[in-house]
Amino acid sequence: MDAFRLDDRVAFVTGAGSERGIGRAIAEAYARAGALVGLADLDEAGVQAGADAVRAAGGSATGVRADVTDPESVASAVADVERELGPIDILVNNAGIVHGAPIQESSLADFDRVMAVNVRGGLICLQAILPGMMARGRGRIIWLSSVAGKQGGGFFGSSHYAASKAAVIGLCQGIARELGPYGITSNAIAPGLILTGLVARSGGPDIENQLRERTEASVPVRRAGTPEDIAHAALFLASDAASYVTGEILDVNGGAYFD
Ligand SMILES: NC(=O)c1ccc[n+]([C@@H]2O[C@H](COP(=O)([O-])OP(=O)(O)OC[C@H]3O[C@@H](n4cnc5c(N)ncnc54)[C@H](O)[C@@H]3O)[C@@H](O)[C@H]2O)c1
């Protein structure tokens, strides 16, 4: 099972501040597999709490505030993590926001906001970390797309959100082609419904229950996903077990396309 371990690898996970979120679960899974983890988020208290939790479980972690839409903020967060933990081997572009309004009520400013975080933010993080990965001839880039990016929408979110998650697929696959010769892989995970704060913020007060019930009634696995379901896929993609996997968009959705 050594091929699935991440001993002494350094990971930078964005959007890891949310307690119930996917980024936090990825950071914790990586730490359990032996990685040293930098948790980055707008939410500074959230990343400090996440890093504390990893350390309390015997792992190594540091929490840094970062706004993925701001190259200076990302550069400074990357420098802090590398000073504390060492050169970054694994980048998880997980930070994301949802936009839920119908297209006729959505502005260009809404579009720009969603693209700035979900697409441009990932690119900014990549640009900050890539020179070191290229110099060392190895690296793992993992993106969070969505079922919405593959079929124009999913369980929640609007066309703007779907467009951003489809753009993530294009970037992920383009980068896989370009960076494969440098020992760097680029893969994405396309989750179905995962009950996190993002879902709770995607609609009215009962949205989580509505989406949970719809999922339990429709997807073949008959349940909503958990952040750990995504973390386990992200662990595989970061590990040596996935060294011949690149440009892949891994569905983790309980069979949602077969409902
Ligand atoms: N939850 C789902 O059902 C689902 C499904 C498909 C894809 N995804 C994707 O998975 C990723 C994680 O989602 P989640 O459900 O854990 O969401 P979440 O809201 O729990 O966590 C997202 C985190 O991103 C952070 N963030 C937002 N803007 C940021 C910025 N500018 N800079 C740095 N951090 C920022 C937030 O503070 C938050 O901690 C997102 O990219 C989301 O689109 C989620």
The ligand as a MOL file (V3000), in Angstrom:
LIG
                    3D

  0  0  0     0  0            999 V3000
M  V30 BEGIN CTAB
M  V30 COUNTS 44 48 0 0 0
M  V30 BEGIN ATOM
M  V30 1 N -20.4090 20.6560 -2.1340 0
M  V30 2 C -20.7140 20.1570 -3.3150 0
M  V30 3 O -21.7760 19.5290 -3.5170 0
M  V30 4 C -19.7720 20.3470 -4.4770 0
M  V30 5 C -20.0830 19.6920 -5.6720 0
M  V30 6 C -19.2280 19.8520 -6.7580 0
M  V30 7 C -18.0900 20.6300 -6.6490 0
M  V30 8 N -17.8090 21.2630 -5.4810 0 CHG=1
M  V30 9 C -16.6000 22.1040 -5.4250 0
M  V30 10 O -15.7600 21.6860 -4.3600 0
M  V30 11 C -15.0350 22.8060 -3.8690 0
M  V30 12 C -15.1870 22.9010 -2.3540 0
M  V30 13 O -16.5680 23.0830 -2.0720 0
M  V30 14 P -17.2190 22.9240 -0.6220 0
M  V30 15 O -18.5630 22.3370 -0.8570 0
M  V30 16 O -16.2820 22.2910 0.3140 0 CHG=-1
M  V30 17 O -17.4260 24.4750 -0.2660 0
M  V30 18 P -17.2480 25.3030 1.0860 0
M  V30 19 O -18.0110 26.5600 0.8710 0
M  V30 20 O -17.5170 24.4730 2.2830 0
M  V30 21 O -15.6940 25.6350 1.0460 0
M  V30 22 C -15.1690 26.5030 0.0730 0
M  V30 23 C -14.0550 27.2930 0.7230 0
M  V30 24 O -13.4940 28.1670 -0.2640 0
M  V30 25 C -13.1440 29.3620 0.4060 0
M  V30 26 N -13.0080 30.4660 -0.5370 0
M  V30 27 C -13.9980 31.1000 -1.2230 0
M  V30 28 N -13.4730 32.1180 -1.9340 0
M  V30 29 C -12.1320 32.1050 -1.6970 0
M  V30 30 C -11.0410 32.9090 -2.1310 0
M  V30 31 N -11.2310 33.9660 -2.9540 0
M  V30 32 N -9.8060 32.6190 -1.6940 0
M  V30 33 C -9.5930 31.5820 -0.8390 0
M  V30 34 N -10.5760 30.7940 -0.3830 0
M  V30 35 C -11.8280 31.0640 -0.8060 0
M  V30 36 C -14.2860 29.5930 1.3950 0
M  V30 37 O -13.8880 30.4940 2.4260 0
M  V30 38 C -14.5540 28.1740 1.8840 0
M  V30 39 O -13.8030 27.8670 3.0570 0
M  V30 40 C -15.5600 24.0240 -4.6240 0
M  V30 41 O -14.6940 24.3250 -5.6840 0
M  V30 42 C -16.9040 23.5590 -5.1410 0
M  V30 43 O -17.3130 24.2490 -6.2990 0
M  V30 44 C -18.6270 21.1420 -4.3850 0
M  V30 END ATOM
M  V30 BEGIN BOND
M  V30 1 1 1 2
M  V30 2 2 2 3
M  V30 3 1 2 4
M  V30 4 1 4 5
M  V30 5 2 4 44
M  V30 6 2 5 6
M  V30 7 1 6 7
M  V30 8 2 7 8
M  V30 9 1 8 9
M  V30 10 1 8 44
M  V30 11 1 9 10
M  V30 12 1 9 42
M  V30 13 1 10 11
M  V30 14 1 11 12
M  V30 15 1 11 40
M  V30 16 1 12 13
M  V30 17 1 13 14
M  V30 18 2 14 15
M  V30 19 1 14 16
M  V30 20 1 14 17
M  V30 21 1 17 18
M  V30 22 2 18 19
M  V30 23 1 18 20
M  V30 24 1 18 21
M  V30 25 1 21 22
M  V30 26 1 22 23
M  V30 27 1 23 24
M  V30 28 1 23 38
M  V30 29 1 24 25
M  V30 30 1 25 26
M  V30 31 1 25 36
M  V30 32 1 26 27
M  V30 33 1 26 35
M  V30 34 2 27 28
M  V30 35 1 28 29
M  V30 36 1 29 30
M  V30 37 2 29 35
M  V30 38 1 30 31
M  V30 39 2 30 32
M  V30 40 1 32 33
M  V30 41 2 33 34
M  V30 42 1 34 35
M  V30 43 1 36 37
M  V30 44 1 36 38
M  V30 45 1 38 39
M  V30 46 1 40 41
M  V30 47 1 40 42
M  V30 48 1 42 43
M  V30 END BOND
M  V30 END CTAB
M  END
